[in-house]
Amino acid sequence: MKKSKLAVVMAAVLSASLALAGCGGGGDNSANEKDDGSLMKVDVYDDLANYQGIQKGWFAKLIKDKFNLKLNMISPNVAGGGSTLFDTRSAAGNLGDLVITGAGNGRLTKLIKAHLIDDMTPYLKNAKNIKKYKSATDALNKLAGQSSGVWGVPQSVSTKSPTDPSEGNEPVFGPYIRWDYYREIGYPKFNNLDDFLQILKQMQDKARADTGDKNVYAFSLFKDWDGNMMNNAKQPTTYFGYDEMGFVLAKADGSDYQSVTQKGGMYEKALQFFNKANQMGLVDPESSTQNYDTMSNKYKQGKILFSFWSYLGPAAYNTTENKAQGKGYMLAPMDDMKIFSYGATPNGGAAIISVGSKAKNKQRLVNFIDWLYSKEGVYAMAGNVKGMNFDIKDGKPELTDFGKKLQSDKSSKVPAQFGGGSYADGVSALNFTTELATDIDPDTKEPYDSSMWKSTIDQFSNSALDKDWSEHMDGAKTSMQYLEKANKLMIAPGSSFIQPDESSQISTLRGQVKTEIVNTSWKAVFAKDDNEFNSLMDEMRSKVDGLGFKQVLDVDMKNAKDQNTARVNIKKQFANREKSESN
């Protein structure tokens, strides 16, 4: 799936509507309210959802059978984006029966003050799963300036160490290549990005010769996700341990912080990488005009040889049939890479799930939330239902025949007893991770994510493509196994740091600066030679300095360093918690 752009989704908020909402007051906060157990339609305001309307399929049947609930998804993403839906519902004093939104930028504080969500404490007597994450809900209270209460439960909570990777078999970031063409040119070793270009040139020449198609390219780019910088140019920096914080590239271990305008810095090197690639004829000439969907179709056709992420090239092209023929995208073994990895988050992430103040039957809603954080709920949120697509055999999880079918076709029809319809259509529309799917089920000692089960890996890593890749990657069966074994992973400890709200002045300056940086970045990639490239970059630096860049950079640099402090602190907190629990 496409990477969630949570930061973008959470940005659209107007505090004026929250002030209006305060007039509405809270709802009934009594744990003794009457509930006859009848079917209840639950309005779910969800900033993360990509679906609007009634939840369908197997997840709908699961929660109807357990709680007699029917979820009605209210999705700003589908309703046109922006803050209009949030503002309208907030002004009416009723955001939703359940609320999934961001906790940062002062939003949680405003939701509490405006009486749009309620304290769940009166309903938590039997909520053992929510209570398990008390440190996470306490961290939310600190963020909201509350001394008590449970006002929401964060997403992506974890029982793992913050220095363990949160990803599954594949990292979020990584250089993926058409392994079959890499094989055809003899698996040449390469040490760095400069070597990588020479490898890709050989692969492109080979692919064009084999197919007779002159429209095969090493790289294809797109503009849809550009923000503070050119998104595609940020990606190679992650292969060396960096991630973005506004206009700063910060290393996962806190050892380096760079402005994206730094002369000779990581961002400029990434732009030089793509410019050199373009001068070598390796960049799709439609890159500056196409969108993500147009580009992704080229991956489905196997026309692009390099993929920024596993959810792009491999997801589009690595079908069962192609893999059986030895064709597909696999992680490339670049010698000097140290890929940025997000650590597990004991205190959760930036989004929360809360109970709306005007909701009826709040005890049932809290029971539902608590179940979402139970083992059964975590399995379900990871797309797994016992008896439907997996069973436990000899204490270990294994895919059923239907589960095996889903490995290559997520549109497969679900058996009627589990709700029918397409499996993909029945996946939870909440689009909200409760506990990390990579966390370990204490009973099976395996993750909740079915792709990570030993039985699944053993069965689905036997294609001609997988076997060949494994033989050249020290016997690893997954990308994460290779990266961890080869010490090519740099893990940023999983803190719950949330970027604070910035002033309107900084936001205005940021808008002007990022437009200049993004526009110049695209021009620099397609510069005709090194002189034009250097001239463009120098001119960009001069222009953004005149637009007040330093003021914004100071904010981003502070946030980047505060984020690292939070990472250091969560490591200490987790270690102390582990020590306390062992005594």
C-alpha positions as CSV (number, residue, x, y, z in Angstrom):
1,M,0.0,0.0,0.0
2,K,1.0,3.6,-0.4
3,K,2.8,5.0,2.5
4,S,0.5,6.9,4.8
5,K,1.1,10.7,4.8
6,L,-0.1,11.2,8.4
7,A,1.7,14.6,8.8
8,V,-0.2,16.0,5.8
9,V,-3.6,14.6,7.0
10,M,-3.2,16.0,10.5
11,A,-2.2,19.5,9.4
12,A,-5.6,20.8,8.4
13,V,-7.2,22.1,11.6
14,L,-8.9,25.4,12.5
15,S,-9.0,26.2,16.2
16,A,-12.0,28.5,15.8
17,S,-14.4,25.6,15.3
18,L,-13.1,24.0,18.4
19,A,-13.9,27.1,20.4
20,L,-17.4,27.0,19.0
21,A,-17.7,23.4,19.9
22,G,-17.1,24.3,23.6
23,C,-20.6,25.6,23.7
24,G,-22.0,22.1,23.2
25,G,-20.7,20.7,26.4
26,G,-19.9,17.0,27.1
27,G,-22.2,14.0,26.9
28,D,-23.3,11.6,29.6
29,N,-20.2,10.5,31.3
30,S,-21.9,7.9,33.5
31,A,-20.8,4.2,33.3
32,N,-24.3,3.3,34.4
33,E,-26.1,4.4,31.2
34,K,-28.7,1.9,29.9
35,D,-27.7,-0.2,26.9
36,D,-30.2,-2.8,25.6
37,G,-27.5,-4.4,23.4
38,S,-29.4,-3.7,20.1
39,L,-27.6,-3.1,16.8
40,M,-25.8,0.3,17.1
41,K,-24.6,2.4,14.2
42,V,-21.4,4.1,15.2
43,D,-20.3,7.3,13.5
44,V,-16.5,7.1,13.3
45,Y,-14.8,10.4,12.4
46,D,-11.5,9.2,11.1
47,D,-8.7,11.4,9.7
48,L,-6.8,8.3,8.5
49,A,-9.6,6.5,6.7
50,N,-9.6,6.2,2.9
51,Y,-13.2,5.0,2.8
52,Q,-16.5,6.7,3.6
53,G,-19.8,4.8,4.5
54,I,-20.7,1.6,6.2
55,Q,-17.9,-0.9,6.9
56,K,-18.3,-4.0,4.8
57,G,-17.3,-7.6,4.7
58,W,-15.5,-9.8,7.1
59,F,-14.4,-7.1,9.6
60,A,-18.0,-5.8,9.7
61,K,-19.3,-9.3,10.5
62,L,-16.6,-9.8,13.1
63,I,-17.5,-6.7,15.1
64,K,-21.3,-7.2,14.6
65,D,-21.1,-10.7,16.1
66,K,-18.9,-9.5,19.0
67,F,-20.4,-6.1,19.8
68,N,-23.5,-5.7,17.6
69,L,-21.9,-2.5,16.2
70,K,-22.1,-1.2,12.6
71,L,-19.4,1.3,11.7
72,N,-20.3,4.3,9.6
73,M,-17.0,5.8,8.5
74,I,-16.8,9.6,8.2
75,S,-13.6,10.4,6.2
76,P,-12.2,13.8,5.5
77,N,-9.8,12.2,2.9
78,V,-12.8,11.1,0.9
79,A,-14.9,14.2,1.6
80,G,-12.5,16.5,-0.2
81,G,-9.7,16.8,2.3
82,G,-8.8,19.9,4.3
83,S,-10.5,20.9,7.5
84,T,-14.1,21.6,6.3
85,L,-15.6,18.4,7.7
86,F,-13.7,18.7,11.0
87,D,-14.8,22.3,11.3
88,T,-18.5,21.7,10.5
89,R,-18.9,18.7,12.9
90,S,-16.9,20.4,15.6
91,A,-19.0,23.5,15.4
92,A,-22.1,21.3,15.9
93,G,-20.5,19.9,19.1
94,N,-20.5,16.3,17.8
95,L,-17.4,15.1,16.0
96,G,-18.4,11.5,16.1
97,D,-19.1,8.5,18.4
98,L,-15.5,7.4,17.9
99,V,-12.8,9.8,16.9
100,I,-9.5,8.9,15.2
101,T,-7.3,11.9,14.7
102,G,-3.9,13.4,15.5
103,A,-2.9,14.3,19.1
104,G,-0.2,16.8,18.2
105,N,-0.2,20.5,17.3
106,G,-2.4,21.1,20.4
107,R,-5.3,19.2,18.9
108,L,-5.8,16.8,21.8
109,T,-5.9,19.7,24.3
110,K,-8.4,21.5,22.2
111,L,-10.7,18.4,21.8
112,I,-10.7,18.0,25.6
113,K,-11.4,21.7,26.3
114,A,-14.2,21.8,23.7
115,H,-15.8,18.7,25.2
116,L,-15.7,16.8,21.9
117,I,-14.2,13.7,23.5
118,D,-14.7,12.1,26.9
119,D,-12.5,10.6,29.6
120,M,-12.8,6.8,29.3
121,T,-11.8,6.2,32.9
122,P,-15.3,5.3,34.2
123,Y,-15.5,2.5,31.6
124,L,-12.1,0.9,32.1
125,K,-12.9,-1.5,35.0
126,N,-12.5,-4.6,32.8
127,A,-10.4,-3.0,30.0
128,K,-7.2,-5.0,30.6
129,N,-5.7,-4.2,27.2
130,I,-6.0,-0.5,27.4
131,K,-4.6,-0.6,31.0
132,K,-1.6,-2.6,29.6
133,Y,-0.6,0.6,27.8
134,K,-0.9,3.0,30.8
135,S,2.5,4.5,30.0
136,A,1.2,5.5,26.5
137,T,-2.0,7.0,27.8
138,D,0.0,8.8,30.5
139,A,2.3,10.3,27.8
140,L,-0.9,11.6,26.1
141,N,-2.0,13.3,29.3
142,K,1.4,15.0,29.5
143,L,1.0,16.2,25.9
144,A,-2.5,17.5,26.6
145,G,-1.6,19.1,29.9
146,Q,-3.9,16.7,31.8
147,S,-3.2,15.4,35.3
148,S,-5.5,12.4,35.0
149,G,-7.9,10.6,32.7
150,V,-7.7,8.4,29.6
151,W,-8.7,10.7,26.7
152,G,-7.5,8.4,24.0
153,V,-5.3,5.5,23.1
154,P,-2.4,6.0,20.7
155,Q,-1.8,4.1,17.5
156,S,1.0,1.7,17.0
157,V,1.7,0.9,20.6
158,S,4.3,-1.8,21.2
159,T,5.6,-4.2,23.8
160,K,9.0,-4.3,21.9
161,S,12.1,-2.3,22.7
162,P,12.2,1.1,21.0
163,T,15.5,0.0,19.4
164,D,13.8,-2.9,17.7
165,P,12.6,-2.2,14.1
166,S,8.9,-1.6,13.7
167,E,8.9,-2.9,10.1
168,G,8.1,-6.4,9.0
169,N,9.9,-8.4,6.3
170,E,10.7,-5.2,4.4
171,P,12.0,-1.9,5.6
172,V,10.1,1.3,4.9
173,F,13.0,2.6,2.8
174,G,15.4,0.7,0.6
175,P,16.9,0.5,-2.9
176,Y,14.9,-2.2,-4.8
177,I,16.0,-3.3,-8.3
178,R,14.8,-5.7,-11.0
179,W,16.8,-8.6,-9.7
180,D,16.5,-10.6,-13.0
181,Y,18.4,-8.0,-15.0
182,Y,20.9,-7.6,-12.2
183,R,21.4,-11.4,-12.5
184,E,21.8,-11.1,-16.3
185,I,24.7,-8.6,-16.0
186,G,26.5,-11.0,-13.6
187,Y,25.6,-9.7,-10.1
188,P,28.4,-7.0,-10.1
189,K,29.3,-5.7,-6.7
190,F,28.9,-2.0,-6.0
191,N,30.1,0.1,-3.1
192,N,28.2,3.4,-3.4
193,L,25.7,5.5,-5.3
194,D,28.2,6.3,-8.1
195,D,28.8,2.6,-8.6
196,F,25.0,2.1,-8.5
197,L,24.5,4.3,-11.5
198,Q,26.9,2.2,-13.6
199,I,25.1,-1.0,-12.6
200,L,21.7,0.5,-13.5
201,K,23.1,1.7,-16.9
202,Q,24.1,-1.9,-17.6
203,M,20.7,-3.2,-16.5
204,Q,18.9,-0.6,-18.7
205,D,20.9,-1.5,-21.7
206,K,20.3,-5.2,-21.1
207,A,16.5,-4.8,-20.5
208,R,16.1,-2.7,-23.7
209,A,18.1,-5.3,-25.7
210,D,16.0,-8.1,-24.3
211,T,12.6,-6.5,-24.8
212,G,13.3,-4.2,-27.8
213,D,11.5,-1.5,-25.7
214,K,13.3,1.8,-25.7
215,N,10.9,3.1,-23.0
216,V,12.5,1.0,-20.2
217,Y,14.2,3.3,-17.7
218,A,16.2,2.9,-14.5
219,F,14.3,5.7,-12.8
220,S,10.8,7.2,-13.0
221,L,9.9,10.1,-10.7
222,F,6.7,11.9,-9.7
223,K,5.8,15.1,-7.9
224,D,2.6,14.2,-5.9
225,W,4.3,13.8,-2.5
226,D,6.7,16.8,-2.6
227,G,6.6,18.8,0.6
228,N,9.4,20.7,2.2
229,M,11.7,19.1,-0.4
230,M,11.5,17.0,-3.5
231,N,10.3,13.7,-2.1
232,N,12.1,11.5,-4.6
233,A,15.4,13.2,-3.8
234,K,14.9,12.6,0.0
235,Q,14.8,8.8,-0.5
236,P,18.5,8.1,-1.2
237,T,19.4,10.0,2.0
238,T,17.4,7.3,4.0
239,Y,19.8,4.7,2.6
240,F,22.4,6.3,4.8
241,G,20.4,6.7,8.0
242,Y,18.7,10.1,7.4
243,D,15.1,11.2,7.6
244,E,13.4,14.5,7.3
245,M,12.2,17.0,9.9
246,G,11.0,20.0,8.0
247,F,14.0,21.4,6.2
248,V,16.4,19.3,8.2
249,L,17.8,15.9,7.4
250,A,18.5,14.2,10.8
251,K,20.5,11.0,11.2
252,A,18.7,8.2,13.1
253,D,21.5,8.0,15.8
254,G,21.5,11.7,16.4
255,S,25.0,12.1,15.1
256,D,24.3,14.6,12.3
257,Y,21.8,17.3,11.4
258,Q,21.9,18.9,7.9
259,S,20.0,21.7,6.3
260,V,18.6,20.6,2.9
261,T,20.3,23.7,1.4
262,Q,23.7,22.7,2.8
263,K,26.4,22.9,0.1
264,G,27.7,19.4,-0.5
265,G,25.1,18.0,1.9
266,M,23.1,14.8,1.6
267,Y,20.2,16.4,-0.2
268,E,22.4,18.1,-2.8
269,K,24.2,14.7,-3.3
270,A,20.9,13.0,-3.9
271,L,20.0,15.7,-6.5
272,Q,23.4,15.2,-8.1
273,F,22.7,11.4,-8.2
274,F,19.5,11.9,-10.2
275,N,21.0,14.6,-12.4
276,K,23.9,12.3,-13.3
277,A,21.4,9.6,-13.9
278,N,19.5,11.9,-16.3
279,Q,22.7,12.9,-18.1
280,M,23.3,9.1,-18.6
281,G,19.8,8.7,-20.1
282,L,18.5,6.7,-17.1
283,V,15.5,9.0,-16.1
284,D,12.0,8.6,-17.6
285,P,11.4,11.9,-19.5
286,E,7.8,11.9,-18.3
287,S,8.9,12.2,-14.6
288,S,8.1,15.9,-14.2
289,T,4.6,15.7,-15.6
290,Q,3.2,12.3,-14.4
291,N,1.5,11.5,-11.1
292,Y,2.0,8.5,-8.8
293,D,-0.7,6.4,-10.5
294,T,0.7,6.9,-14.0
295,M,4.2,6.0,-12.7
296,S,3.0,2.9,-10.7
297,N,1.4,1.5,-13.9
298,K,4.9,1.5,-15.4
299,Y,6.1,-0.7,-12.6
300,K,3.3,-3.1,-13.2
301,Q,4.5,-3.4,-16.7
302,G,8.1,-3.9,-15.5
303,K,9.4,-0.9,-17.4
304,I,11.2,0.7,-14.5
305,L,14.3,-0.9,-13.0
306,F,14.7,0.9,-9.7
307,S,12.0,1.2,-6.9
308,F,12.2,3.6,-3.9
309,W,10.1,1.3,-1.7
310,S,9.0,-2.3,-1.4
311,Y,5.3,-1.1,-1.6
312,L,6.0,0.3,-5.1
313,G,7.9,-2.0,-7.5
314,P,7.7,-5.3,-5.7
315,A,4.0,-4.8,-4.8
316,A,3.1,-4.0,-8.4
317,Y,5.3,-6.6,-10.3
318,N,6.2,-9.5,-8.0
319,T,3.3,-11.7,-8.9
320,T,3.4,-15.4,-8.3
321,E,3.8,-16.0,-12.0
322,N,6.7,-13.5,-12.4
323,K,8.5,-14.7,-9.3
324,A,8.3,-18.3,-10.6
325,Q,10.0,-17.1,-13.7
326,G,12.8,-15.5,-11.6
327,K,11.5,-12.0,-12.4
328,G,10.9,-9.2,-9.9
329,Y,12.2,-6.5,-7.6
330,M,14.4,-7.3,-4.7
331,L,16.6,-5.3,-2.3
332,A,19.9,-4.4,-3.8
333,P,23.2,-5.1,-1.8
334,M,24.8,-1.7,-1.9
335,D,28.0,-2.0,0.3
336,D,27.9,1.4,2.1
337,M,24.2,1.6,2.9
338,K,22.9,1.9,6.4
339,I,19.1,2.1,5.9
340,F,17.0,4.3,8.2
341,S,14.5,2.2,10.2
342,Y,11.7,3.4,12.5
343,G,12.0,1.8,15.9
344,A,9.0,0.2,17.7
345,T,7.0,2.7,19.8
346,P,6.2,1.6,23.4
347,N,4.2,4.9,23.9
348,G,2.6,4.8,20.5
349,G,2.4,7.2,17.5
350,A,0.9,10.5,16.6
351,A,-2.8,9.4,16.1
352,I,-5.3,8.4,18.8
353,I,-8.7,6.7,19.1
354,S,-11.1,8.4,21.5
355,V,-14.8,8.2,22.5
356,G,-16.9,11.2,21.4
357,S,-18.6,13.1,24.2
358,K,-22.1,12.8,22.6
359,A,-21.9,9.1,22.0
360,K,-24.4,6.6,23.4
361,N,-23.5,3.3,25.0
362,K,-20.0,4.4,25.8
363,Q,-19.3,1.3,27.8
364,R,-19.8,-0.8,24.7
365,L,-17.6,1.6,22.6
366,V,-14.8,1.4,25.2
367,N,-15.2,-2.4,25.2
368,F,-14.7,-2.3,21.4
369,I,-11.6,-0.1,21.7
370,D,-10.2,-2.4,24.3
371,W,-10.8,-5.4,22.0
372,L,-9.0,-3.6,19.2
373,Y,-5.9,-3.8,21.5
374,S,-6.5,-7.4,22.4
375,K,-4.7,-10.3,20.7
376,E,-7.7,-11.1,18.6
377,G,-8.2,-7.5,17.7
378,V,-4.5,-7.0,16.7
379,Y,-4.7,-10.1,14.5
380,A,-7.9,-8.6,12.9
381,M,-6.4,-5.2,12.4
382,A,-3.4,-7.0,10.7
383,G,-6.0,-8.6,8.4
384,N,-6.1,-12.0,10.1
385,V,-9.1,-13.9,11.5
386,K,-8.7,-17.3,13.0
387,G,-10.5,-20.0,11.1
388,M,-10.8,-17.7,8.0
389,N,-7.3,-17.2,6.8
390,F,-5.2,-18.8,9.6
391,D,-5.3,-21.5,12.2
392,I,-3.0,-22.5,15.1
393,K,-1.3,-25.9,14.6
394,D,1.0,-27.3,17.2
395,G,1.1,-23.9,18.9
396,K,2.2,-22.0,15.8
397,P,0.1,-19.9,13.3
398,E,-0.3,-21.3,9.8
399,L,-2.3,-20.0,6.8
400,T,-5.4,-21.8,5.7
401,D,-5.9,-22.6,2.1
402,F,-7.8,-19.4,1.8
403,G,-5.0,-17.5,3.5
404,K,-2.5,-19.0,1.0
405,K,-4.7,-17.8,-1.8
406,L,-4.6,-14.3,-0.4
407,Q,-0.8,-14.2,-0.8
408,S,-1.2,-13.6,-4.5
409,D,-4.8,-12.3,-4.7
410,K,-6.3,-10.0,-2.1
411,S,-9.5,-9.7,-4.0
412,S,-10.4,-13.4,-3.4
413,K,-13.9,-14.0,-2.1
414,V,-14.3,-14.6,1.6
415,P,-16.3,-17.7,2.7
416,A,-19.9,-16.8,3.5
417,Q,-19.6,-17.8,7.1
418,F,-17.1,-15.0,7.6
419,G,-19.1,-12.3,5.8
420,G,-18.5,-13.0,2.1
421,G,-17.5,-10.4,-0.4
422,S,-13.9,-9.5,-1.5
423,Y,-11.3,-9.9,1.2
424,A,-9.7,-6.6,0.3
425,D,-13.1,-4.8,0.6
426,G,-13.6,-6.3,4.1
427,V,-10.3,-5.0,5.6
428,S,-10.8,-2.6,8.5
429,A,-11.7,0.8,7.2
430,L,-10.4,2.4,10.4
431,N,-6.9,2.3,8.8
432,F,-5.6,2.6,12.3
433,T,-2.8,0.3,13.8
434,T,-3.6,-0.5,17.4
435,E,-0.6,-2.6,18.5
436,L,2.2,-3.1,16.0
437,A,1.6,-6.1,13.8
438,T,5.3,-6.9,14.2
439,D,4.8,-7.4,17.9
440,I,4.9,-10.9,19.2
441,D,1.9,-13.0,20.2
442,P,3.0,-14.3,23.7
443,D,1.3,-17.6,23.0
444,T,2.7,-18.5,19.6
445,K,6.0,-16.5,20.0
446,E,5.5,-15.2,16.5
447,P,4.3,-11.8,15.1
448,Y,0.7,-10.9,14.4
449,D,1.7,-10.1,10.9
450,S,1.1,-13.3,8.9
451,S,3.8,-12.5,6.3
452,M,6.4,-12.8,9.1
453,W,5.4,-16.3,10.3
454,K,8.0,-19.0,9.8
455,S,5.5,-21.2,8.0
456,T,4.6,-18.4,5.6
457,I,8.2,-17.4,4.9
458,D,9.2,-21.1,4.3
459,Q,6.3,-21.6,1.9
460,F,6.4,-18.3,0.0
461,S,10.2,-17.8,-0.3
462,N,10.7,-20.7,-2.6
463,S,10.2,-19.1,-5.9
464,A,13.0,-19.0,-8.4
465,L,13.4,-15.2,-7.7
466,D,13.5,-15.7,-3.9
467,K,15.9,-18.6,-4.0
468,D,18.3,-16.7,-6.3
469,W,18.2,-13.6,-4.2
470,S,18.8,-15.5,-1.0
471,E,21.8,-17.3,-2.4
472,H,23.5,-14.0,-3.1
473,M,22.4,-12.4,0.2
474,D,24.1,-14.6,2.8
475,G,21.1,-17.0,2.9
476,A,18.6,-14.4,4.1
477,K,15.0,-15.1,3.3
478,T,13.7,-11.5,3.8
479,S,15.2,-8.0,3.4
480,M,15.1,-7.3,7.1
481,Q,16.9,-10.6,7.8
482,Y,19.7,-9.5,5.4
483,L,19.9,-6.0,6.7
484,E,20.1,-7.0,10.4
485,K,22.6,-9.8,9.7
486,A,24.8,-7.5,7.6
487,N,24.5,-4.6,10.0
488,K,23.1,-2.4,7.3
489,L,20.2,-1.0,9.4
490,M,20.2,2.2,11.5
491,I,17.3,2.3,13.9
492,A,15.8,5.5,15.2
493,P,14.4,4.7,18.7
494,G,10.6,4.7,18.6
495,S,9.6,7.8,20.6
496,S,6.2,9.4,20.6
497,F,7.6,12.8,19.8
498,I,5.1,15.0,18.0
499,Q,6.1,18.2,16.3
500,P,4.7,21.2,18.1
501,D,2.4,23.7,16.4
502,E,4.3,26.4,14.6
503,S,3.3,30.1,14.4
504,S,1.4,31.4,11.4
505,Q,4.5,33.5,10.5
506,I,6.7,30.4,10.3
507,S,4.1,28.5,8.3
508,T,3.9,31.4,5.8
509,L,7.6,31.6,5.4
510,R,7.8,27.8,5.1
511,G,5.3,27.9,2.2
512,Q,7.4,30.3,0.3
513,V,10.7,28.6,0.9
514,K,9.6,25.1,0.1
515,T,8.1,26.2,-3.2
516,E,11.5,27.6,-4.2
517,I,13.4,24.5,-2.9
518,V,11.0,22.0,-4.7
519,N,11.0,23.9,-8.0
520,T,14.7,24.3,-8.1
521,S,15.2,20.7,-7.2
522,W,13.3,19.5,-10.2
523,K,15.2,21.9,-12.5
524,A,18.5,20.7,-11.0
525,V,17.7,17.1,-11.7
526,F,17.2,17.9,-15.4
527,A,20.1,20.4,-15.7
528,K,22.1,19.8,-18.9
529,D,25.5,19.8,-17.1
530,D,27.3,20.2,-13.8
531,N,27.7,24.0,-14.4
532,E,24.0,24.5,-14.7
533,F,23.3,22.3,-11.8
534,N,25.7,24.2,-9.5
535,S,24.3,27.6,-10.7
536,L,20.8,26.5,-9.9
537,M,21.7,25.3,-6.4
538,D,23.6,28.5,-5.6
539,E,20.8,30.7,-6.9
540,M,18.3,28.7,-4.8
541,R,20.4,29.1,-1.6
542,S,20.5,32.9,-2.2
543,K,16.8,33.1,-2.8
544,V,15.6,31.1,0.2
545,D,17.9,33.1,2.5
546,G,16.2,36.2,1.3
547,L,12.8,34.6,2.1
548,G,13.6,34.1,5.7
549,F,14.8,30.5,5.5
550,K,17.0,30.8,8.6
551,Q,14.0,31.5,10.8
552,V,12.2,28.3,9.7
553,L,15.4,26.3,9.8
554,D,16.0,27.2,13.4
555,V,12.5,25.8,14.3
556,D,13.1,22.6,12.3
557,M,16.6,22.2,13.8
558,K,15.2,22.5,17.3
559,N,12.5,20.0,16.6
560,A,15.0,17.6,15.1
561,K,17.2,17.8,18.2
562,D,14.2,17.6,20.5
563,Q,13.0,14.5,18.7
564,N,16.4,12.9,19.3
565,T,16.2,13.8,23.0
566,A,12.8,12.0,23.0
567,R,14.4,9.0,21.4
568,V,17.2,8.9,24.0
569,N,14.6,9.3,26.8
570,I,12.4,6.5,25.6
571,K,15.4,4.1,25.5
572,K,16.1,5.0,29.1
573,Q,12.4,4.7,30.1
574,F,12.0,1.3,28.5
575,A,15.2,0.0,30.1
576,N,14.0,1.2,33.5
577,R,10.6,-0.3,32.9
578,E,12.1,-3.7,31.9
579,K,14.4,-3.6,35.0
580,S,11.4,-2.8,37.3
581,E,9.3,-5.6,35.9
582,S,12.1,-8.1,36.2
583,N,12.6,-7.3,39.9
